[in-house]
Amino acid sequence: MNHLNQIILEGNLTEDSELKHLVTGGEVLDFTIAVNRTYRKRNGETAEEVSYFDIKAYGDMAKMLFDKLEKGRGIRVVGRLKQERWKNGSGGTCSKVIVVAEHVELKVTI
């Protein structure tokens, strides 16, 4: 049984996307979006925080999006979370959570 693993993010690209060719013959597109959140503090002041999310798109989606994802572009991503784990140079375990894109919508720029 699969457990629920879905995320929806809307934000802006922090840099141009990067298309890589995998040794298996496929493509992966790496990009990062900044998501802003405005909230009210206990004292009534408005504050803002920014979170950054690393996203990967694979295959046909990666190829289709590559020339459309430029720094500053607004985007909505529907995807799933994936934990990447690896050993560092000193033998310790490192990990990072990324978003694997399953659906992407681009905001219209006028």
N, CA, C and O atoms as a MOPAC input file, in Angstrom:
PM7 MOZYME 1SCF
protein

 N      0.83800 1    -1.18100 1     0.00000 1
 C      0.00000 1     0.00000 1     0.00000 1
 C      0.88300 1     1.24500 1     0.00000 1
 O      1.77500 1     1.37600 1     0.83800 1
 N      0.63700 1     2.15600 1    -0.93700 1
 C      1.35300 1     3.42800 1    -0.96800 1
 C      0.72200 1     4.40100 1     0.01500 1
 O     -0.50200 1     4.48800 1     0.12000 1
 N      1.55500 1     5.12200 1     0.72400 1
 C      1.07300 1     6.15700 1     1.62400 1
 C      1.05000 1     7.47700 1     0.87800 1
 O      1.73300 1     7.63100 1    -0.13400 1
 N      0.27400 1     8.42400 1     1.36400 1
 C      0.14600 1     9.71800 1     0.70700 1
 C      1.45500 1    10.48000 1     0.75900 1
 O      2.04500 1    10.62800 1     1.82900 1
 N      1.90700 1    10.95800 1    -0.36800 1
 C      3.12800 1    11.75300 1    -0.47500 1
 C      2.92400 1    12.72100 1    -1.62600 1
 O      3.26800 1    12.42200 1    -2.76900 1
 N      2.36100 1    13.89000 1    -1.31600 1
 C      2.11400 1    14.88300 1    -2.35200 1
 C      2.32800 1    16.27100 1    -1.77700 1
 O      1.99700 1    16.54100 1    -0.62200 1
 N      2.88800 1    17.14700 1    -2.60300 1
 C      3.14400 1    18.51700 1    -2.19400 1
 C      2.79500 1    19.44200 1    -3.34200 1
 O      3.00000 1    19.10500 1    -4.50800 1
 N      2.26500 1    20.61900 1    -3.00500 1
 C      1.97500 1    21.65500 1    -3.99300 1
 C      2.72400 1    22.90400 1    -3.54900 1
 O      2.55900 1    23.36600 1    -2.42000 1
 N      3.54700 1    23.44800 1    -4.44200 1
 C      4.33200 1    24.64100 1    -4.14900 1
 C      4.10900 1    25.66600 1    -5.25000 1
 O      3.99200 1    25.31800 1    -6.42500 1
 N      4.05100 1    26.92900 1    -4.86000 1
 C      3.95600 1    28.00700 1    -5.82600 1
 C      4.96100 1    29.07100 1    -5.43900 1
 O      4.96600 1    29.54800 1    -4.30400 1
 N      5.81600 1    29.44400 1    -6.38800 1
 C      6.84200 1    30.42900 1    -6.08700 1
 C      7.51500 1    30.91400 1    -7.35200 1
 O      6.94600 1    30.86000 1    -8.44200 1
 N      8.75300 1    31.39500 1    -7.18500 1
 C      9.51900 1    31.92700 1    -8.30400 1
 C     10.86200 1    31.22400 1    -8.40000 1
 O     11.46400 1    30.86900 1    -7.38600 1
 N     11.32700 1    31.02600 1    -9.63100 1
 C     12.62400 1    30.38800 1    -9.85300 1
 C     13.75100 1    31.28800 1    -9.36100 1
 O     13.75500 1    32.49000 1    -9.63100 1
 N     14.70000 1    30.71000 1    -8.64600 1
 C     15.81500 1    31.48600 1    -8.10600 1
 C     16.97400 1    31.59300 1    -9.08600 1
 O     17.85800 1    32.43300 1    -8.91600 1
 N     16.97500 1    30.74900 1   -10.10700 1
 C     18.02600 1    30.76700 1   -11.13200 1
 C     17.52000 1    30.02100 1   -12.34700 1
 O     16.48000 1    29.36500 1   -12.28100 1
 N     18.23200 1    30.10800 1   -13.45000 1
 C     17.86800 1    29.34400 1   -14.64100 1
 C     18.00200 1    27.85800 1   -14.34000 1
 O     18.84400 1    27.45300 1   -13.53800 1
 N     17.16400 1    27.04400 1   -14.98900 1
 C     17.20400 1    25.59900 1   -14.77000 1
 C     18.44000 1    24.98700 1   -15.41500 1
 O     19.07600 1    25.59900 1   -16.27400 1
 N     18.76900 1    23.77300 1   -14.99000 1
 C     19.94500 1    23.06900 1   -15.52200 1
 C     19.52900 1    21.67100 1   -15.97500 1
 O     19.05900 1    20.86600 1   -15.17000 1
 N     19.70400 1    21.38500 1   -17.26900 1
 C     19.36000 1    20.09000 1   -17.83500 1
 C     20.59100 1    19.20400 1   -17.84900 1
 O     21.64700 1    19.60000 1   -18.34200 1
 N     20.44800 1    17.98800 1   -17.29800 1
 C     21.55100 1    17.02600 1   -17.27900 1
 C     21.10600 1    15.76400 1   -18.00300 1
 O     19.93600 1    15.38300 1   -17.96400 1
 N     22.06200 1    15.13000 1   -18.66200 1
 C     21.79600 1    13.86100 1   -19.34300 1
 C     22.31500 1    12.73400 1   -18.45100 1
 O     23.47400 1    12.73400 1   -18.03500 1
 N     21.43500 1    11.77800 1   -18.17000 1
 C     21.78800 1    10.65800 1   -17.30400 1
 C     22.50400 1     9.56500 1   -18.09400 1
 O     22.29900 1     9.42800 1   -19.30000 1
 N     23.33300 1     8.79900 1   -17.41900 1
 C     24.03800 1     7.70100 1   -18.08700 1
 C     23.05500 1     6.64500 1   -18.58900 1
 O     23.38600 1     5.86800 1   -19.48400 1
 N     21.86600 1     6.61100 1   -18.02800 1
 C     20.84100 1     5.66200 1   -18.45800 1
 C     20.14900 1     6.10800 1   -19.74000 1
 O     19.33300 1     5.37500 1   -20.30000 1
 N     20.47900 1     7.32600 1   -20.20800 1
 C     19.89400 1     7.81800 1   -21.44400 1
 C     18.78000 1     8.82000 1   -21.26600 1
 O     18.33400 1     9.41000 1   -22.24900 1
 N     18.32000 1     9.03300 1   -20.07000 1
 C     17.25000 1    10.00000 1   -19.83300 1
 C     17.78600 1    11.37700 1   -19.47800 1
 O     18.99600 1    11.60500 1   -19.45800 1
 N     16.87100 1    12.28200 1   -19.20100 1
 C     17.23400 1    13.63800 1   -18.79400 1
 C     16.62100 1    13.96300 1   -17.44000 1
 O     15.57700 1    13.43200 1   -17.05900 1
 N     17.30400 1    14.85600 1   -16.72300 1
 C     16.78400 1    15.39200 1   -15.47400 1
 C     17.01300 1    16.89700 1   -15.49200 1
 O     18.08300 1    17.37200 1   -15.87400 1
 N     16.00100 1    17.63300 1   -15.07500 1
 C     16.07400 1    19.08600 1   -15.00400 1
 C     16.06100 1    19.48600 1   -13.53700 1
 O     15.12600 1    19.15900 1   -12.80700 1
 N     17.09700 1    20.19100 1   -13.10900 1
 C     17.19400 1    20.65800 1   -11.73000 1
 C     16.87000 1    22.14100 1   -11.67500 1
 O     17.36900 1    22.92200 1   -12.48500 1
 N     16.03200 1    22.53000 1   -10.71600 1
 C     15.76100 1    23.94600 1   -10.50000 1
 C     15.31800 1    24.15700 1    -9.05700 1
 O     14.92000 1    23.21700 1    -8.36900 1
 N     15.39600 1    25.40800 1    -8.61400 1
 C     15.04300 1    25.77400 1    -7.24300 1
 C     14.01400 1    26.89100 1    -7.29100 1
 O     14.13100 1    27.82200 1    -8.08800 1
 N     12.99200 1    26.79200 1    -6.42000 1
 C     12.02800 1    27.88500 1    -6.32500 1
 C     12.03000 1    28.45000 1    -4.90300 1
 O     12.28200 1    27.74500 1    -3.92600 1
 N     11.74200 1    29.73300 1    -4.83200 1
 C     11.57800 1    30.42600 1    -3.56000 1
 C     10.08600 1    30.61100 1    -3.33200 1
 O      9.36700 1    31.09500 1    -4.20700 1
 N      9.63000 1    30.22000 1    -2.14600 1
 C      8.22100 1    30.34200 1    -1.78300 1
 C      8.12100 1    31.31600 1    -0.61700 1
 O      8.70600 1    31.09200 1     0.44300 1
 N      7.37600 1    32.39900 1    -0.81900 1
 C      7.21700 1    33.42600 1     0.20800 1
 C      5.97800 1    33.15800 1     1.05400 1
 O      4.95400 1    32.69200 1     0.55400 1
 N      6.09000 1    33.45700 1     2.33200 1
 C      4.96900 1    33.31900 1     3.26300 1
 C      4.90600 1    34.59100 1     4.09800 1
 O      5.89800 1    34.98700 1     4.71000 1
 N      3.74100 1    35.22900 1     4.12300 1
 C      3.52500 1    36.39900 1     4.94800 1
 C      2.65900 1    35.98200 1     6.12800 1
 O      1.67400 1    35.26100 1     5.96300 1
 N      3.03100 1    36.43800 1     7.31500 1
 C      2.26100 1    36.10600 1     8.51200 1
 C      2.30500 1    37.28200 1     9.48100 1
 O      3.10600 1    38.20500 1     9.33100 1
 N      1.42800 1    37.22800 1    10.47500 1
 C      1.34700 1    38.27600 1    11.47200 1
 C      1.95500 1    37.77700 1    12.78100 1
 O      1.60300 1    36.70700 1    13.27700 1
 N      2.86500 1    38.56500 1    13.32400 1
 C      3.49700 1    38.23200 1    14.59800 1
 C      2.52400 1    38.49300 1    15.75200 1
 O      1.47900 1    39.11400 1    15.56100 1
 N      2.87200 1    38.02100 1    16.93700 1
 C      2.01100 1    38.23800 1    18.10200 1
 C      1.79000 1    39.71000 1    18.40300 1
 O      0.73200 1    40.09500 1    18.90000 1
 N      2.79200 1    40.53600 1    18.10300 1
 C      2.66300 1    41.96800 1    18.37100 1
 C      1.88100 1    42.69800 1    17.28500 1
 O      1.72900 1    43.91700 1    17.35900 1
 N      1.38500 1    41.98500 1    16.28200 1
 C      0.56700 1    42.57600 1    15.23000 1
 C      1.33500 1    42.97600 1    13.98600 1
 O      0.72800 1    43.30700 1    12.96700 1
 N      2.65600 1    42.95300 1    14.04800 1
 C      3.45600 1    43.31500 1    12.88100 1
 C      3.39600 1    42.20600 1    11.83300 1
 O      3.25900 1    41.02600 1    12.15500 1
 N      3.50100 1    42.61800 1    10.58000 1
 C      3.54500 1    41.66000 1     9.48100 1
 C      4.99400 1    41.26700 1     9.22800 1
 O      5.88700 1    42.11500 1     9.20500 1
 N      5.21000 1    39.98100 1     9.04100 1
 C      6.55000 1    39.47300 1     8.75800 1
 C      6.48700 1    38.55300 1     7.54700 1
 O      5.42300 1    38.06400 1     7.16800 1
 N      7.64100 1    38.33400 1     6.95600 1
 C      7.71200 1    37.47200 1     5.77800 1
 C      8.87600 1    36.51100 1     5.92000 1
 O      9.94400 1    36.87700 1     6.41000 1
 N      8.65800 1    35.27200 1     5.48400 1
 C      9.74300 1    34.29700 1     5.44700 1
 C      9.79300 1    33.68800 1     4.05900 1
 O      8.78600 1    33.61500 1     3.35400 1
 N     10.98300 1    33.25300 1     3.68300 1
 C     11.18000 1    32.63600 1     2.37600 1
 C     11.75300 1    31.24400 1     2.58900 1
 O     12.69200 1    31.06100 1     3.36400 1
 N     11.18200 1    30.26000 1     1.89500 1
 C     11.70100 1    28.89600 1     1.91100 1
 C     12.12000 1    28.54300 1     0.48800 1
 O     11.48400 1    28.95300 1    -0.48300 1
 N     13.19600 1    27.77800 1     0.38500 1
 C     13.74300 1    27.38500 1    -0.91300 1
 C     13.59900 1    25.87700 1    -1.07800 1
 O     13.91100 1    25.11200 1    -0.16600 1
 N     13.12300 1    25.45600 1    -2.25500 1
 C     12.89000 1    24.04600 1    -2.51900 1
 C     13.60700 1    23.63100 1    -3.79300 1
 O     13.44400 1    24.26200 1    -4.83800 1
 N     14.40300 1    22.56600 1    -3.70800 1
 C     15.07700 1    21.98700 1    -4.86400 1
 C     14.13300 1    21.00100 1    -5.53500 1
 O     13.53200 1    20.15300 1    -4.87600 1
 N     14.00900 1    21.12200 1    -6.84900 1
 C     13.03800 1    20.32400 1    -7.59800 1
 C     13.74100 1    19.64000 1    -8.76200 1
 O     14.65700 1    20.19600 1    -9.36900 1
 N     13.29300 1    18.41400 1    -9.06300 1
 C     13.79100 1    17.66700 1   -10.21000 1
 C     12.60100 1    17.24600 1   -11.07100 1
 O     11.57900 1    16.77900 1   -10.56900 1
 N     12.76400 1    17.42700 1   -12.38400 1
 C     11.79000 1    16.92900 1   -13.35300 1
 C     12.53900 1    15.96900 1   -14.27200 1
 O     13.69800 1    16.21000 1   -14.60800 1
 N     11.89400 1    14.89600 1   -14.67700 1
 C     12.55300 1    13.84900 1   -15.46500 1
 C     11.91200 1    13.69000 1   -16.83500 1
 O     10.76200 1    14.07000 1   -17.05300 1
 N     12.68600 1    13.11800 1   -17.75200 1
 C     12.18800 1    12.67700 1   -19.05800 1
 C     11.64200 1    13.78200 1   -19.93300 1
 O     12.24200 1    14.84800 1   -20.07100 1
 N     10.46100 1    13.50100 1   -20.53500 1
 C      9.84800 1    14.44700 1   -21.45600 1
 C      9.52700 1    15.77100 1   -20.77100 1
 O      9.66000 1    16.83400 1   -21.37800 1
 N      9.10800 1    15.71300 1   -19.51600 1
 C      8.81000 1    16.94000 1   -18.78800 1
 C     10.06600 1    17.81200 1   -18.67200 1
 O      9.99700 1    19.02900 1   -18.84300 1
 N     11.19300 1    17.19500 1   -18.38600 1
 C     12.45500 1    17.92400 1   -18.26800 1
 C     12.80000 1    18.61900 1   -19.57900 1
 O     13.16400 1    19.79500 1   -19.58300 1
 N     12.68800 1    17.90100 1   -20.68900 1
 C     13.01400 1    18.46900 1   -22.00100 1
 C     12.06400 1    19.61200 1   -22.37000 1
 O     12.49300 1    20.62500 1   -22.92200 1
 N     10.77700 1    19.44700 1   -22.06400 1
 C      9.78400 1    20.45000 1   -22.40700 1
 C      9.97700 1    21.73800 1   -21.59900 1
 O      9.79200 1    22.83500 1   -22.12500 1
 N     10.34600 1    21.60600 1   -20.33400 1
 C     10.45600 1    22.77000 1   -19.45800 1
 C     11.77700 1    23.52400 1   -19.58500 1
 O     11.84800 1    24.70500 1   -19.24600 1
 N     12.80800 1    22.86300 1   -20.06100 1
 C     14.16400 1    23.42100 1   -20.00000 1
 C     14.27000 1    24.86800 1   -20.48300 1
 O     14.79900 1    25.71700 1   -19.76500 1
 N     13.78200 1    25.15700 1   -21.67400 1
 C     13.95000 1    26.51600 1   -22.21300 1
 C     12.90900 1    27.50800 1   -21.69700 1
 O     12.94000 1    28.68200 1   -22.06500 1
 N     11.99500 1    27.05100 1   -20.85400 1
 C     10.95100 1    27.92100 1   -20.32200 1
 C     11.22700 1    28.38800 1   -18.89100 1
 O     10.59300 1    29.33200 1   -18.42100 1
 N     12.15700 1    27.74400 1   -18.19800 1
 C     12.39500 1    28.04800 1   -16.78700 1
 C     13.58500 1    28.98700 1   -16.63400 1
 O     14.74100 1    28.56500 1   -16.64200 1
 N     13.27000 1    30.26200 1   -16.49700 1
 C     14.29300 1    31.29000 1   -16.32900 1
 C     14.13400 1    31.94300 1   -14.96600 1
 O     13.03700 1    31.99000 1   -14.41000 1
 N     15.21900 1    32.43700 1   -14.44600 1
 C     15.23500 1    33.09300 1   -13.13900 1
 C     14.10500 1    34.11800 1   -13.03700 1
 O     13.91000 1    34.93500 1   -13.93700 1
 N     13.36200 1    34.06100 1   -11.92300 1
 C     12.28000 1    35.00300 1   -11.66700 1
 C     10.91500 1    34.54200 1   -12.13200 1
 O      9.90700 1    35.10600 1   -11.70700 1
 N     10.84700 1    33.53900 1   -12.98700 1
 C      9.57600 1    33.05500 1   -13.53600 1
 C      8.71800 1    32.44600 1   -12.43800 1
 O      9.21100 1    31.69300 1   -11.59800 1
 N      7.43400 1    32.77500 1   -12.44800 1
 C      6.48900 1    32.18700 1   -11.50700 1
 C      6.10900 1    30.78400 1   -11.94100 1
 O      5.96700 1    30.50500 1   -13.13200 1
 N      5.94600 1    29.89600 1   -10.95400 1
 C      5.70000 1    28.48600 1   -11.26900 1
 C      4.91300 1    27.81700 1   -10.14200 1
 O      5.06100 1    28.16700 1    -8.97100 1
 N      4.08300 1    26.86100 1   -10.51400 1
 C      3.40200 1    25.99900 1    -9.54000 1
 C      3.82500 1    24.57200 1    -9.83000 1
 O      3.77500 1    24.12400 1   -10.97600 1
 N      4.23900 1    23.85900 1    -8.79700 1
 C      4.70700 1    22.48500 1    -8.93200 1
 C      3.86800 1    21.57400 1    -8.05600 1
 O      3.69100 1    21.83300 1    -6.86500 1
 N      3.35800 1    20.51800 1    -8.64500 1
 C      2.71400 1    19.44000 1    -7.89300 1
 C      3.65100 1    18.25100 1    -8.00400 1
 O      4.05100 1    17.87200 1    -9.10400 1
 N      4.00000 1    17.66600 1    -6.88000 1
 C      4.94100 1    16.56500 1    -6.92300 1
 C      4.94200 1    15.75800 1    -5.65000 1
 O      3.99500 1    15.78600 1    -4.86400 1
 N      6.03100 1    15.03900 1    -5.46900 1
 C      6.18700 1    14.19600 1    -4.28100 1
 C      7.55700 1    14.46700 1    -3.66500 1
 O      8.48700 1    14.88700 1    -4.35300 1
 N      7.66500 1    14.22400 1    -2.37800 1
 C      8.92600 1    14.39500 1    -1.67900 1
 C      9.76000 1    13.13000 1    -1.81300 1
 O      9.23300 1    12.01800 1    -1.78000 1
 N     11.06300 1    13.31100 1    -1.96500 1
 C     11.97800 1    12.18500 1    -2.06500 1
 C     13.22500 1    12.51300 1    -1.25800 1
 O     13.78700 1    13.60200 1    -1.37900 1
 N     13.64800 1    11.56800 1    -0.44100 1
 C     14.87300 1    11.76000 1     0.33800 1
 C     16.04000 1    11.12500 1    -0.40900 1
 O     16.00600 1     9.95000 1    -0.77400 1
 N     17.07700 1    11.93700 1    -0.62700 1
 C     18.31100 1    11.42400 1    -1.21500 1
 C     19.31000 1    11.24100 1    -0.08200 1
 O     19.45500 1    12.12200 1     0.76400 1
 N     20.00500 1    10.09800 1    -0.05800 1
 C     20.99200 1     9.81400 1     0.98800 1
 C     22.29800 1     9.39900 1     0.33800 1
 O     22.30200 1     8.73100 1    -0.69600 1
 N     23.42700 1     9.80500 1     0.95800 1
 C     24.73900 1     9.44900 1     0.45200 1
 C     25.75000 1     9.51500 1     1.58200 1
 O     25.48800 1    10.07100 1     2.64900 1
 N     26.91100 1     8.93200 1     1.32000 1
 C     28.02300 1     8.97900 1     2.27600 1
 C     28.94300 1    10.12100 1     1.88000 1
 O     29.25900 1    10.29100 1     0.70300 1
 N     29.37300 1    10.90700 1     2.86600 1
 C     30.32000 1    11.98400 1     2.57100 1
 C     31.74400 1    11.43800 1     2.60900 1
 O     31.94900 1    10.25000 1     2.85500 1
 N     32.71900 1    12.29700 1     2.36700 1
 C     34.11600 1    11.88300 1     2.28800 1
 C     34.65200 1    11.25000 1     3.54900 1
 O     35.58300 1    10.44700 1     3.48500 1
 N     34.08700 1    11.59200 1     4.69900 1
 C     34.56800 1    11.02500 1     5.96300 1
 C     33.72600 1     9.83700 1     6.42900 1
 O     33.88200 1     9.37300 1     7.55800 1
 N     32.83300 1     9.34100 1     5.56500 1
 C     32.05100 1     8.15200 1     5.89300 1
 C     30.73000 1     8.42100 1     6.58800 1
 O     29.98300 1     7.48500 1     6.86900 1
 N     30.42500 1     9.68000 1     6.87100 1
 C     29.15400 1    10.02400 1     7.50500 1
 C     28.01600 1    10.01300 1     6.49600 1
 O     28.23400 1    10.18100 1     5.29600 1
 N     26.81500 1     9.81700 1     6.98700 1
 C     25.63800 1     9.80000 1     6.12900 1
 C     25.05100 1    11.20100 1     6.02300 1
 O     24.84700 1    11.87700 1     7.03200 1
 N     24.78300 1    11.62900 1     4.80100 1
 C     24.14300 1    12.91400 1     4.53600 1
 C     22.79900 1    12.63800 1     3.86900 1
 O     22.61000 1    11.59700 1     3.24000 1
 N     21.87900 1    13.57100 1     4.01100 1
 C     20.59400 1    13.41700 1     3.32800 1
 C     20.02700 1    14.77700 1     2.97200 1
 O     20.39200 1    15.80300 1     3.54500 1
 N     19.12000 1    14.74900 1     2.00400 1
 C     18.48200 1    15.96500 1     1.52100 1
 C     17.11200 1    15.56800 1     0.99100 1
 O     16.97400 1    14.53300 1     0.34000 1
 N     16.11300 1    16.37400 1     1.26200 1
 C     14.77900 1    16.11600 1     0.73700 1
 C     14.56000 1    17.02800 1    -0.45700 1
 O     14.76100 1    18.23900 1    -0.36800 1
 N     14.14900 1    16.44200 1    -1.57900 1
 C     13.86600 1    17.19100 1    -2.79800 1
 C     12.40900 1    16.96200 1    -3.18900 1
 O     11.72600 1    16.11000 1    -2.62100 1
 N     11.95000 1    17.73100 1    -4.16200 1
 C     10.61800 1    17.54600 1    -4.73300 1
 C     10.79300 1    16.98300 1    -6.12900 1
 O     11.52600 1    17.54700 1    -6.94200 1
 N     10.12700 1    15.87900 1    -6.41200 1
 C     10.09700 1    15.31600 1    -7.75800 1
 C      8.81700 1    15.82200 1    -8.41700 1
 O      7.71600 1    15.49900 1    -7.97000 1
 N      8.96200 1    16.61700 1    -9.48100 1
 C      7.81200 1    17.23000 1   -10.15000 1
 C      7.00700 1    16.18500 1   -10.90000 1
 O      7.55800 1    15.36400 1   -11.63300 1
 N      5.68900 1    16.22700 1   -10.70500 1
 C      4.78500 1    15.36500 1   -11.46200 1
 C      3.87800 1    16.18200 1   -12.37800 1
 O      3.35800 1    15.67000 1   -13.36900 1
 N      3.69200 1    17.46400 1   -12.03300 1
 C      2.88500 1    18.38800 1   -12.83200 1
 C      3.42600 1    19.79000 1   -12.59100 1
 O      3.68000 1    20.17100 1   -11.44800 1
 N      3.60200 1    20.55600 1   -13.65900 1
 C      4.15200 1    21.91300 1   -13.54300 1
 C      3.27200 1    22.86600 1   -14.33100 1
 O      2.89600 1    22.58700 1   -15.46900 1
 N      2.94400 1    24.00600 1   -13.70800 1
 C      2.21400 1    25.08200 1   -14.38500 1
 C      3.08300 1    26.31700 1   -14.33500 1
 O      3.62100 1    26.67100 1   -13.28600 1
 N      3.21800 1    26.97600 1   -15.48400 1
 C      3.99700 1    28.20800 1   -15.57500 1
 C      3.06500 1    29.39300 1   -15.50400 1
 O      2.01500 1    29.40000 1   -16.14600 1
 N      3.43900 1    30.40100 1   -14.72500 1
 C      2.65800 1    31.63600 1   -14.67800 1
 C      2.90200 1    32.41400 1   -15.95700 1
 O      4.02300 1    32.45000 1   -16.46500 1
 N      1.88400 1    33.01800 1   -16.46300 1
 C      1.98900 1    33.77900 1   -17.69500 1
 C      2.74100 1    35.07500 1   -17.42400 1
 O      2.44500 1    35.79100 1   -16.46800 1
 N      3.70200 1    35.36000 1   -18.26600 1
 C      4.42800 1    36.62100 1   -18.17700 1
 C      3.97400 1    37.52500 1   -19.29800 1
 O      3.92200 1    37.11400 1   -20.45800 1
 N      3.64600 1    38.75000 1   -18.95400 1
 C      3.10700 1    39.69600 1   -19.94900 1
 C      4.13100 1    40.76700 1   -20.22200 1
 O      3.88500 1    41.66500 1   -21.02700 1

